[in-house]
């Protein structure tokens, strides 16, 4: 099993990635999350585990800029659960609900990729081929109808040709 990446947080709020021996930004920590990297953030002096705190900081920064994911009402409802008798169940419930959502999202994307092909170009190519087949069929039907009309006309008047 791979060793968990350690990021040290210094009193000046700087983050030091021990794997690459370099300071990193909060945005780079966010990218580690997006990439699925396993890591822990620890206080450089005490060794205290700070990962949750840093993840909450990333969420707070992203909520402040751009389009927020969490409404004020949702945040208020979550805050109300602190100290409630059901607080212990809420975290697990949210985690399972999010996992179900992610599973459904993956299934939807998989079905969409199957339906559309791997690229927009392959979808466009398939659509073009179907349109061409339909057009050929339409033309063939028109030509057959025209040929049938000509044949019927010749059959009715054998002297003309």
C-alpha positions as CSV (number, residue, x, y, z in Angstrom):
1,X,0.0,0.0,0.0
2,X,1.3,3.5,-0.9
3,X,2.4,5.7,1.9
4,X,0.1,8.7,2.6
5,X,1.4,12.0,1.4
6,X,2.2,14.4,4.3
7,X,1.6,18.1,4.0
8,X,2.9,20.2,6.9
9,X,1.2,23.4,7.8
10,X,3.4,26.1,9.4
11,X,2.3,28.9,11.8
12,X,2.6,31.4,8.9
13,X,-0.2,29.3,7.2
14,X,2.2,28.0,4.5
15,X,1.8,24.4,3.4
16,X,4.8,22.2,2.7
17,X,4.4,19.1,0.7
18,X,7.0,16.6,2.0
19,X,6.7,14.4,-1.1
20,X,7.9,17.0,-3.5
21,X,9.9,19.0,-0.9
22,X,8.2,22.3,-1.9
23,X,5.6,24.7,-0.6
24,X,2.2,24.4,-2.2
25,X,-0.9,26.5,-2.4
26,X,-4.4,25.7,-1.1
27,X,-5.4,25.4,-4.8
28,X,-2.7,22.8,-5.3
29,X,-4.1,20.9,-2.3
30,X,-7.5,21.1,-3.9
31,X,-6.0,19.6,-7.1
32,X,-4.7,16.7,-5.0
33,X,-8.3,16.1,-3.8
34,X,-9.6,16.2,-7.4
35,X,-6.9,13.8,-8.5
36,X,-7.8,11.4,-5.8
37,X,-4.4,11.6,-4.0
38,X,-4.4,10.4,-0.4
39,X,-2.8,13.0,1.9
40,X,-2.8,14.3,5.5
41,X,-2.2,17.8,6.6
42,X,-0.3,18.0,9.9
43,X,0.7,20.9,12.1
44,X,4.5,21.3,11.5
45,X,5.2,21.9,15.2
46,X,2.8,19.6,17.1
47,X,2.0,17.0,14.5
48,X,-1.8,17.6,15.1
49,X,-3.9,16.4,12.2
50,X,-5.4,19.3,10.3
51,X,-6.8,17.7,7.1
52,X,-10.5,18.5,7.8
53,X,-9.7,22.1,8.7
54,X,-7.8,22.6,5.4
55,X,-10.6,20.9,3.4
56,X,-13.2,23.1,5.0
57,X,-11.0,26.1,4.1
58,X,-10.9,25.0,0.5
59,X,-14.7,24.6,0.5
60,X,-15.2,28.1,2.1
61,X,-12.9,29.7,-0.5
62,X,-14.8,28.1,-3.4
63,X,-18.1,29.0,-1.9
64,X,-17.1,32.7,-1.7
65,X,-16.1,32.9,-5.3
66,X,-18.0,31.8,-8.4
67,X,-21.2,29.9,-8.1
68,X,-21.7,28.4,-4.6
69,X,-22.8,24.8,-4.2
70,X,-24.4,25.3,-0.8
71,X,-27.4,27.6,-0.3
72,X,-27.7,29.6,2.9
73,X,-30.7,27.5,3.8
74,X,-28.7,24.3,3.4
75,X,-25.8,25.6,5.5
76,X,-28.3,26.8,8.2
77,X,-29.9,23.3,8.3
78,X,-26.5,21.6,8.7
79,X,-25.5,24.0,11.5
80,X,-28.8,23.2,13.3
81,X,-27.7,19.5,13.4
82,X,-24.7,20.4,15.6
83,X,-25.7,19.5,19.2
84,X,-28.9,17.7,18.0
85,X,-29.4,14.1,19.1
86,X,-29.2,13.0,15.4
87,X,-25.8,14.7,14.8
88,X,-24.0,11.4,14.8
89,X,-26.2,10.0,12.1
90,X,-26.1,13.1,9.8
91,X,-22.5,12.7,8.7
92,X,-23.0,9.1,7.7
93,X,-26.3,9.9,6.0
94,X,-24.7,12.7,4.0
95,X,-21.7,10.5,3.1
96,X,-23.9,7.6,1.8
97,X,-26.2,10.0,0.0
98,X,-23.3,11.6,-1.8
99,X,-21.9,8.2,-2.7
100,X,-25.3,7.1,-4.2
101,X,-25.3,10.4,-6.2
102,X,-21.7,9.8,-7.4
103,X,-22.6,6.2,-8.4
104,X,-25.6,7.4,-10.4
105,X,-23.5,10.1,-12.0
106,X,-20.9,7.6,-13.1
107,X,-23.6,5.3,-14.5
108,X,-25.2,8.2,-16.4
109,X,-21.9,9.2,-17.9
110,X,-21.2,5.6,-18.9
111,X,-24.5,5.3,-20.6
112,X,-24.1,8.7,-22.2
113,X,-20.7,7.7,-23.6
114,X,-22.1,4.4,-24.9
115,X,-25.0,6.2,-26.5
116,X,-22.9,9.0,-28.0
117,X,-19.6,7.3,-28.6
118,X,-16.4,8.5,-27.2
119,X,-16.3,11.9,-29.0
120,X,-18.6,14.5,-30.4
121,X,-17.1,13.8,-33.8
122,X,-18.1,10.1,-33.7
123,X,-21.6,11.1,-32.8
124,X,-21.7,13.6,-35.7
125,X,-20.2,11.0,-38.0
126,X,-22.9,8.5,-37.0
127,X,-25.6,11.1,-37.5
128,X,-24.3,12.0,-40.9
129,X,-24.2,8.3,-41.9
130,X,-27.8,7.8,-40.8
131,X,-28.8,10.9,-42.7
132,X,-27.0,9.7,-45.8
133,X,-28.7,6.3,-45.5
134,X,-32.1,7.9,-45.1
135,X,-31.4,10.2,-48.1
136,X,-30.2,7.3,-50.3
137,X,-33.4,5.4,-49.3
138,X,-35.5,8.4,-50.1
139,X,-33.8,8.8,-53.5
140,X,-34.1,5.1,-54.3
141,X,-37.8,5.2,-53.4
142,X,-38.2,8.3,-55.6
143,X,-36.3,6.7,-58.5
144,X,-38.3,3.4,-58.1
145,X,-41.5,5.4,-58.2
146,X,-40.4,7.3,-61.2
147,X,-39.3,4.2,-63.0
148,X,-42.6,2.5,-62.2
149,X,-44.5,5.5,-63.6
150,X,-42.4,5.4,-66.8
151,X,-42.9,1.6,-67.1
152,X,-46.7,2.0,-66.6
153,X,-46.8,4.7,-69.2
154,X,-44.9,2.5,-71.7
155,X,-47.2,-0.4,-70.9
156,X,-50.3,1.7,-71.6
157,X,-48.9,3.1,-74.9
158,X,-46.5,0.4,-76.5
159,X,-46.2,2.4,-79.7
160,X,-44.3,5.3,-78.1
161,X,-40.7,5.0,-77.2
